[in-house]
Amino acid sequence: MDRVEELRLRAEKEREQGCGRGGKGYSKAFQKDAAKCVLAELKNGVRRGRIAQGLGVGWATIEQWLPKPKAKKHEKLFRRLSVTKSRLAESRDSTEVRAPKVSRIVVTSPSGLTIEGLSISELSELLRRDGC
């Protein structure tokens, strides 16, 4: 009997005792053993769905048992930015403020950050600073 099949039988026994699927949750020992097995299977190239099917436990549940990746100390998650006032064109009458023409340029970073309303010159400066 291979490791996955052994863990599947353990999962079935635990479910019979009221664990899993709306029950009290699987034992910590089972979770730890399953996580170790899952990591080994993933390393061997087995797909997540096949692992979950083999264990008889949903992937969303299994995923909660896996160690969470930690950011490396030298890896910065954010870059320092500065925010400046928007450029509103004030007329001679100080009570009237007109907004500049609205730009339709939208830039979305790989991380999902979206910047809207850039002018052509601001876009070119952004690209220049980013090394494009």
PAZAPA-4460 file (N, C-alpha, C; in steps of 0.05 Angstrom, whole numbers, plus 32768, in hexadecimal, padded with zeros to 4 digits):
% residues 132
    n_x    n_y    n_z   ca_x   ca_y   ca_z    c_x    c_y    c_z   seq   type   mol
   8011   7FE8   8000   8000   8000   8000   8012   8019   8000     1      M     A
   800D   802B   7FED   801E   8043   7FEC   8014   8058   8001     2      D     A
   8024   806C   8004   8020   8081   8018   8005   8090   8014     3      R     A
   7FFE   8097   7FFB   7FE5   80A5   7FF5   7FCD   8094   7FFD     4      V     A
   7FCE   807A   7FF6   7FB8   8068   7FFC   7FB5   8065   801B     5      E     A
   7FCB   8063   8028   7FCB   8061   8046   7FBE   807A   8052     6      E     A
   7FC5   8091   8048   7FB9   80AA   8052   7F9C   80AC   804B     7      L     A
   7F94   80A2   8034   7F78   80A1   802D   7F67   8091   8041     8      R     A
   7F72   807A   8049   7F64   8069   805C   7F62   8077   8077     9      L     A
   7F78   8085   807F   7F77   8095   8098   7F62   80AB   8097    10      R     A
   7F60   80B8   8080   7F4C   80CD   807C   7F30   80C2   807F    11      A     A
   7F2C   80AB   8073   7F11   809E   8075   7F0B   8097   8092    12      E     A
   7F1E   808C   80A1   7F1A   8086   80BD   7F13   809F   80CD    13      K     A
   7F22   80B5   80C7   7F1D   80CD   80D6   7F01   80D8   80CF    14      E     A
   7EF9   80D6   80B6   7EDE   80DF   80AF   7EC8   80CF   80BD    15      R     A
   7ECD   80B5   80C0   7EBA   80A4   80CF   7EB7   80AD   80EC    16      E     A
   7ECD   80B9   80F7   7ECC   80C3   8112   7EC2   80E0   8114    17      Q     A
   7EB8   80EB   80FD   7EAD   8105   80FD   7EC0   811B   80F5    18      G     A
   7ED7   8114   80EB   7EEB   8129   80E2   7EE5   8130   80C5    19      C     A
   7EF1   8146   80BC   7EEE   814E   80A0   7ED2   8158   809A    20      G     A
   7ECD   815E   8081   7EB3   8166   8076   7E9E   816F   808B    21      R     A
   7EA2   8187   8096   7E8F   8192   80A9   7E91   8187   80C5    22      G     A
   7EA4   8175   80C9   7EA9   816A   80E3   7EBC   817B   80F4    23      G     A
   7ECB   816E   8105   7EDD   817C   8117   7EF8   8181   810B    24      K     A
   7EFD   8179   80F2   7F17   817C   80E5   7F28   8164   80E9    25      G     A
   7F3A   8160   80D7   7F4C   8149   80D8   7F61   814D   80EF    26      Y     A
   7F6B   8137   80F9   7F7F   8139   810F   7F98   8147   8105    27      S     A
   7FA6   8154   8117   7FBF   8162   8110   7FD4   814E   8105    28      K     A
   7FD5   8136   8111   7FE8   8121   8107   7FE2   811A   80EA    29      A     A
   7FC8   8117   80E4   7FC1   8110   80C8   7FC8   8127   80B6    30      F     A
   7FC2   8140   80BE   7FC8   8157   80AD   7FE6   8159   80A7    31      Q     A
   7FF6   8155   80BC   8013   8156   80B9   801D   8141   80A6    32      K     A
   8014   8128   80A9   801C   8112   8098   8013   8116   807B    33      D     A
   7FFA   8120   8078   7FEF   8125   805D   7FFF   813B   8050    34      A     A
   8005   8150   805E   8014   8167   8052   8030   815D   8049    35      A     A
   803D   814D   8059   8057   8142   8051   8055   8132   8038    36      K     A
   8041   8121   8036   803C   8110   801F   8036   8121   8006    37      C     A
   8025   8135   800A   801D   8147   7FF4   8035   8155   7FE9    38      V     A
   8046   8160   7FFA   805E   816E   7FF0   8070   815C   7FE0    39      L     A
   8072   8143   7FE9   8083   812F   7FDA   8076   8129   7FBF    40      A     A
   805C   8126   7FBF   804E   8120   7FA5   8051   8138   7F92    41      E     A
   804D   8150   7F9C   8050   8168   7F8B   806D   816A   7F80    42      L     A
   8080   8163   7F90   809C   8164   7F87   80A1   814F   7F71    43      K     A
   8092   8139   7F72   8094   8125   7F5D   8084   812B   7F45    44      N     A
   8076   8142   7F44   8068   814B   7F2D   804B   8142   7F2B    45      G     A
   8040   8137   7F41   8025   812E   7F41   8013   8147   7F44    46      V     A
   7FFD   8148   7F35   7FEC   8160   7F35   7FDB   8160   7F4E    47      R     A
   7FD3   8179   7F56   7FC4   817D   7F6F   7FAA   816D   7F6F    48      R     A
   7F9B   816E   7F59   7F81   8160   7F58   7F84   8142   7F5C    49      G     A
   7F99   8137   7F51   7F9E   811A   7F53   7FA6   8113   7F70    50      R     A
   7FB5   8125   7F7D   7FBD   8120   7F99   7FA4   8121   7FAB    51      I     A
   7F93   8136   7FA7   7F7B   8139   7FB7   7F69   8120   7FB3    52      A     A
   7F66   8118   7F9A   7F55   8101   7F94   7F60   80E8   7FA2    53      Q     A
   7F7A   80E5   7FA1   7F87   80CD   7FAD   7F84   80CD   7FCB    54      G     A
   7F84   80E4   7FD8   7F81   80E5   7FF5   7F63   80E5   7FFD    55      L     A
   7F52   80EC   7FEB   7F35   80EE   7FF1   7F2F   8106   8001    56      G     A
   7F3F   811B   7FFF   7F3B   8134   800D   7F3D   814B   7FF9    57      V     A
   7F2C   815F   7FFA   7F2C   8175   7FE8   7F46   8185   7FE9    58      G     A
   7F4E   8190   7FD1   7F67   819F   7FD0   7F67   81B7   7FE2    59      W     A
   7F50   81C5   7FE4   7F4E   81DD   7FF5   7F54   81D6   8012    60      A     A
   7F4C   81BE   801A   7F53   81B5   8036   7F70   81AF   8038    61      T     A
   7F7A   81A0   8025   7F97   8198   8026   7FA9   81B1   8026    62      I     A
   7FA1   81C5   8016   7FB1   81DD   8013   7FB5   81EB   802E    63      E     A
   7FA1   81E9   803F   7FA3   81F6   805A   7FB8   81E8   806B    64      Q     A
   7FBE   81D0   8066   7FD2   81C1   8076   7FEE   81C5   806C    65      W     A
   7FF2   81D0   8055   800D   81D4   804A   801A   81EC   8056    66      L     A
   8035   81EC   8058   8042   8203   8063   803F   821B   8051    67      P     A
   803C   8232   805D   8038   824B   804D   8054   8255   8045    68      K     A
   8058   825E   802C   8072   8269   8024   8077   8283   8032    69      P     A
   808F   8287   803B   8097   829F   8049   80A7   82B1   8036    70      K     A
   80A3   82CB   8038   80B2   82DE   8028   80CF   82DE   8033    71      A     A
   80E2   82DF   8021   80FE   82E0   802A   8104   82FC   8035    72      K     A
   8116   82FE   8048   811B   8317   8055   8125   832C   8041    73      K     A
   8135   8324   802E   8140   8337   801B   812B   833F   8005    74      H     A
   8115   8330   8004   8101   8335   7FF0   80EE   834A   7FFA    75      E     A
   80ED   8360   7FEC   80DB   8376   7FF4   80C0   8372   7FE7    76      K     A
   80AB   8374   7FF8   8090   8370   7FED   8085   838A   7FE2    77      L     A
   808E   83A1   7FEB   8085   83BB   7FE2   809C   83CD   7FDC    78      F     A
   8099   83DE   7FC9   80AD   83F3   7FC4   80A2   840D   7FCE    79      R     A
   80B3   841E   7FD9   80AB   8438   7FE2   80A2   844A   7FCB    80      R     A
   808B   8456   7FCE   8081   8468   7FBA   807A   8483   7FC7    81      L     A
   8079   8497   7FB7   8071   84B1   7FC2   8058   84BA   7FB3    82      S     A
   8046   84C7   7FC1   802D   84D0   7FB5   802D   84EE   7FB5    83      V     A
   8027   84F9   7F9E   8027   8516   7F9B   800B   8520   7F95    84      T     A
   8006   8539   7F99   7FEC   8545   7F93   7FE6   8542   7F76    85      K     A
   7FCD   853F   7F6F   7FC6   853E   7F53   7FC9   8559   7F47    86      S     A
   7FCD   855A   7F2D   7FD1   8573   7F1F   7FB7   857F   7F16    87      R     A
   7FAB   858F   7F27   7F92   859C   7F1F   7F99   85B8   7F14    88      L     A
   7F8D   85BE   7EFD   7F92   85D8   7EF1   7F7E   85EC   7EFE    89      A     A
   7F89   85FE   7F0D   7F78   8612   7F1A   7F75   862A   7F07    90      E     A
   7F5E   8634   7F05   7F59   864B   7EF4   7F60   8664   7F04    91      S     A
   7F5D   867A   7EF8   7F63   8694   7F06   7F50   8698   7F1E    92      R     A
   7F38   868E   7F1B   7F25   8690   7F31   7F2B   8678   7F43    93      D     A
   7F34   867E   7F5C   7F3D   8669   7F6E   7F27   8657   7F77    94      S     A
   7F0E   865E   7F73   7EF8   864D   7F7C   7EF2   8638   7F67    95      T     A
   7EFB   863B   7F4F   7EF5   8628   7F3A   7F0E   8617   7F34    96      E     A
   7F0B   85FD   7F36   7F21   85EB   7F31   7F18   85D8   7F1A    97      V     A
   7F29   85D6   7F06   7F22   85C4   7EEF   7F36   85AD   7EF0    98      R     A
   7F2B   8595   7EEC   7F3C   857E   7EEA   7F48   857C   7ECE    99      A     A
   7F60   8572   7ECB   7F6B   856F   7EB1   7F5C   8559   7EA1   100      P     A
   7F61   8557   7E87   7F54   8543   7E77   7F5B   8528   7E83   101      K     A
   7F47   8516   7E83   7F4B   84FC   7E8F   7F59   84EA   7E7B   102      V     A
   7F6E   84DD   7E85   7F7E   84CB   7E74   7F71   84AF   7E76   103      S     A
   7F72   84A0   7E61   7F67   8485   7E61   7F7D   8470   7E63   104      R     A
   7F95   8479   7E69   7FAB   8466   7E6C   7FA9   8457   7E87   105      I     A
   7FA9   843D   7E86   7FA8   842C   7E9E   7FBF   8419   7E9D   106      V     A
   7FCF   8419   7EB2   7FE6   8407   7EB4   7FE1   83F3   7ECB   107      V     A
   7FE4   83D9   7EC5   7FE0   83C5   7EDA   7FFA   83B5   7EDC   108      T     A
   8004   83B3   7EF5   801D   83A5   7EFA   8018   8387   7EFC   109      S     A
   802C   8377   7EFA   8029   835A   7EFC   801C   8352   7F17   110      P     A
   8020   8362   7F2C   8015   835B   7F46   7FF8   8364   7F49   111      S     A
   7FEE   8372   7F34   7FD2   837B   7F35   7FCD   8398   7F3C   112      G     A
   7FE3   83A7   7F42   7FE1   83C3   7F48   7FD8   83D2   7F2F   113      L     A
   7FC3   83E2   7F31   7FB9   83F1   7F1A   7FBC   840E   7F1E   114      T     A
   7FC7   841C   7F09   7FCB   8439   7F0A   7FBB   8444   7EF2   115      I     A
   7FAA   8457   7EF9   7F99   8462   7EE4   7F9E   8480   7EE1   116      E     A
   7F99   848A   7EC9   7F9A   84A7   7EC5   7FB5   84B3   7EC0   117      G     A
   7FC9   84A3   7EB7   7FE3   84AD   7EB1   7FE3   84BC   7E97   118      L     A
   7FF3   84D1   7E95   7FF7   84DE   7E7C   800C   84CF   7E6C   119      S     A
   8010   84D5   7E53   8024   84C8   7E43   8040   84CC   7E4F   120      I     A
   8046   84E4   7E58   8060   84E9   7E63   8064   84DA   7E7E   121      S     A
   804F   84D8   7E8E   8051   84C9   7EA7   8055   84AB   7EA1   122      E     A
   8047   84A1   7E8D   804A   8485   7E86   8066   847F   7E7C   123      L     A
   8071   8491   7E6B   808C   848D   7E61   80A0   848E   7E78   124      S     A
   809C   84A0   7E8B   80AE   84A1   7EA2   80AC   8488   7EB3   125      E     A
   8094   847D   7EB7   8091   8464   7EC6   809F   844D   7EB9   126      L     A
   809C   844C   7E9E   80A9   8437   7E8F   80C8   843A   7E8F   127      L     A
   80D1   8453   7E8E   80EE   8458   7E8E   80FA   844F   7EA9   128      R     A
   80EC   8456   7EBF   80F6   844F   7EDA   80F5   8431   7EDF   129      R     A
   80E2   8424   7ED2   80DF   8407   7ED6   80F3   83F7   7EC4   130      D     A
   8101   8405   7EB4   8115   83F8   7EA3   810B   83EE   7E88   131      G     A
   80F4   83F7   7E80   80E8   83EE   7E66   80F3   83FE   7E50   132      C     A
***
